[in-house]
Amino acid sequence: MKRKYQRSIAYFVIALLGISLWHVWKSSKIAENPAYTKGVVNRLYKIRATPYYSYSYNVDQKTYEGRGKQYGEYESLHIGDTITVYYQRSNPSNSEAYVRNNKQ
């Protein structure tokens, strides 16, 4: 039983590390060849009390969607708000939103 518990903990740590590395890699790809545009918040929701938002933005007449997890500034977000979106120029579907002080 103890060995099974240790194995479960190890799998959890490996999964957490993998997810963290994927997010770092995704952000680094945006930083390699960045571009920015304006996006619009189109959904606010919570999963297990963690606030999330989704947004849409246009690049070369094509609409893309992204989502983010937000603490603090989440309470100031409203559906329809304009936000700044940073995306990878060579892969516009890879994006991150910058929410702070974006009210226009």
C-alpha positions as CSV (number, residue, x, y, z in Angstrom):
1,M,0.0,0.0,0.0
2,K,2.8,2.4,0.9
3,R,4.5,1.7,-2.5
4,K,1.3,2.4,-4.4
5,Y,0.9,5.8,-2.5
6,Q,4.5,6.7,-3.3
7,R,4.0,5.9,-7.0
8,S,0.8,8.0,-7.1
9,I,2.7,10.9,-5.6
10,A,5.5,10.5,-8.2
11,Y,3.0,10.5,-11.1
12,F,1.4,13.6,-9.7
13,V,4.7,15.4,-9.4
14,I,5.7,14.4,-12.9
15,A,2.4,15.6,-14.3
16,L,2.7,18.9,-12.5
17,L,6.2,19.4,-13.8
18,G,5.1,18.5,-17.3
19,I,2.3,21.0,-17.3
20,S,4.6,23.7,-15.9
21,L,7.2,23.1,-18.5
22,W,4.6,23.2,-21.3
23,H,3.4,26.6,-20.1
24,V,7.0,27.9,-20.0
25,W,7.7,26.6,-23.5
26,K,4.4,28.1,-24.8
27,S,5.3,31.5,-23.4
28,S,8.9,31.3,-24.7
29,K,7.5,30.7,-28.3
30,I,5.5,33.9,-28.0
31,A,8.6,35.8,-26.8
32,E,10.7,34.5,-29.8
33,N,8.5,36.3,-32.4
34,P,5.9,38.4,-30.6
35,A,3.0,40.4,-31.9
36,Y,0.1,42.0,-30.2
37,T,-3.5,43.0,-30.9
38,K,-6.6,43.8,-29.0
39,G,-9.0,41.1,-27.9
40,V,-12.4,41.0,-26.3
41,V,-13.4,39.1,-23.1
42,N,-16.3,36.8,-24.0
43,R,-16.7,34.6,-21.0
44,L,-16.0,34.6,-17.3
45,Y,-16.2,31.4,-15.3
46,K,-14.9,29.5,-12.3
47,I,-13.6,26.0,-11.9
48,R,-13.3,24.9,-8.2
49,A,-13.3,28.6,-7.2
50,T,-10.4,29.4,-9.5
51,P,-11.4,32.3,-11.9
52,Y,-10.9,31.9,-15.6
53,Y,-11.8,34.0,-18.6
54,S,-11.9,33.4,-22.4
55,Y,-11.2,35.9,-25.1
56,S,-11.3,36.2,-28.8
57,Y,-9.0,38.2,-31.1
58,N,-8.4,38.7,-34.9
59,V,-5.2,38.2,-36.8
60,D,-5.2,38.6,-40.6
61,Q,-9.0,38.5,-40.8
62,K,-9.2,35.2,-38.8
63,T,-10.7,34.9,-35.4
64,Y,-8.8,33.0,-32.6
65,E,-9.7,32.2,-29.1
66,G,-7.7,32.0,-25.9
67,R,-8.3,31.6,-22.2
68,G,-6.5,32.5,-19.1
69,K,-6.6,32.1,-15.3
70,Q,-6.7,35.3,-13.4
71,Y,-6.4,36.3,-9.8
72,G,-6.9,39.7,-8.4
73,E,-7.8,41.6,-11.5
74,Y,-10.5,39.0,-12.4
75,E,-13.0,40.9,-10.3
76,S,-12.5,44.0,-12.6
77,L,-13.1,42.0,-15.8
78,H,-16.4,42.1,-17.6
79,I,-17.7,40.4,-20.7
80,G,-17.0,42.8,-23.6
81,D,-13.9,44.3,-22.1
82,T,-11.0,45.1,-24.4
83,I,-7.7,43.5,-23.4
84,T,-4.2,43.3,-25.0
85,V,-3.3,39.9,-26.5
86,Y,0.2,38.8,-27.2
87,Y,0.6,36.1,-29.7
88,Q,3.2,34.1,-31.6
89,R,3.5,35.8,-35.0
90,S,4.2,32.4,-36.8
91,N,1.4,30.7,-34.9
92,P,-1.4,33.2,-33.9
93,S,-3.4,30.5,-32.0
94,N,-0.6,30.6,-29.4
95,S,-1.5,33.6,-27.3
96,E,-1.6,35.1,-23.8
97,A,-3.7,38.0,-22.6
98,Y,-2.5,40.9,-20.6
99,V,-5.4,42.0,-18.4
100,R,-4.0,44.6,-15.9
101,N,-4.9,48.2,-16.6
102,N,-6.5,47.4,-19.9
103,K,-9.7,49.3,-19.5
104,Q,-10.4,51.5,-22.5
